[in-house]
Amino acid sequence: MDANYFNLSDDTPVYVISVAAQLSGLHPQTLRQYDRMGLVSPGRTAGRGRLYSTRDIVLLREVQRLSQEEGINLAGIKRILQLESENLRLHDEVMRLRAEMATIRALIRYELPP
């Protein structure tokens, strides 16, 4: 049985903070600090407990790498993550607009006589 059986994606919050801490190699208090700073924002249970997704775990590891290996402070890491997120959003928008333009061009070619 695989994760798809349960319709789980990389964004599905499934890990409690103790498991997320173990998977990321960080202390639970560090995860709480990152959440307070807005670096990694996990899902919440009905009781407001944190639930982390696989994508959150990967992000936690990247935050740790940037901090430890690159020597970037947490404010700098937050800005990098914001810029990466904006870059992805803009990339998706460009792809959507390109598809829309291709459709418009096809319609123009179809409707206009040569």
N, C-alpha and C positions, 0 to 999 in steps of 0.2 A: 504494500500500500504506500503511495507517495503523497506528497503535500497537495497535489492537484485533486486528490480524492476529496479533500476537505475544502477545496476552492480557496486555498491560501496563496497569497501573492507575497512578494518581497515587502510590500507595504502593510501587510496584516500584522497588527500588534498582538504578539503572543507571549513574549518573554517578560516575566516579572523582573524587578530591578536586580535581585540577587543573581539570577541567571544571566541577565544582560551584562552585569558587571564581570562575571566569570568569563563569558564569551568574548568580551572586549578587552579583558585584562586590566580593567580599571576598578577602583574602589567604588562601592555604591554611593558614597558621599560625593565623589567626583562626578558621577552621573547626575546627581541632584543639582550640583553647582552648574553643570553644563545646561541643564534644563532651565534653571533660574535665569541664566544668561541668554537663553534662546539659541544656543549652539545646536542642540539636539532636543527636539520637542516630541517626546513619546506620546502615544495614545494614553487614555485614562480608563480605568475601570469605573463602574458605577459608584464605588466608594472612593474615587479620586486617586487610586493607586496607579503607579506608572506601568504601562505595558509597552515594551519595545518591539519593533519589527526587525526583520533581517536587515533592511535598509538602514535602520537606526544603528544597528551593531556595526555595519560597515562604516557609517559616518563617525561613530565614536572612535573607531580605530584610526580613521583619517585625521580626526582632531588630535589624537594622541601622537600620530606620526609628525604632523605639522609642528606640534609643540616640542616634541623631544628631538627629532632629527633635524628639523629646519630652524628651530629656535624662535618660532613665531609666537608672540603673546596671544592670549585668548581674544583680545579685541581685534587683532589682525586676522586671526582665524575666522572670527565671526564675519568680518568684511569679505574675506576670500570666499566663504560659503555663500554669502549673499550674492556676490558677483557671479559665482558659478551657477547659482540658481537662476539669476536673471539671464545669463547667457543661454541656458537650456530653454528658458521660456521664449526668448527671442528667436532661437533656432527653430523651435516648434512653430512659432508664428510665421517665420520666413517660409518654412516647408508648406504650411497651410496656404499662404498667399501664392506661392509658386503653383500649387495644385489648382487654386482658383483661377490664376492667370492662364494656365494651360487649358482649363475648361472654357474660359471666355474666348481664347484664341481659336479653339476648335469650333465653338459655336459661330464665331465670325466667319471662319473659313467655310463652314457648312452652309451658312445663310447667304453669303455674298457670291454673286456670279464671278467667274474668273476674269 
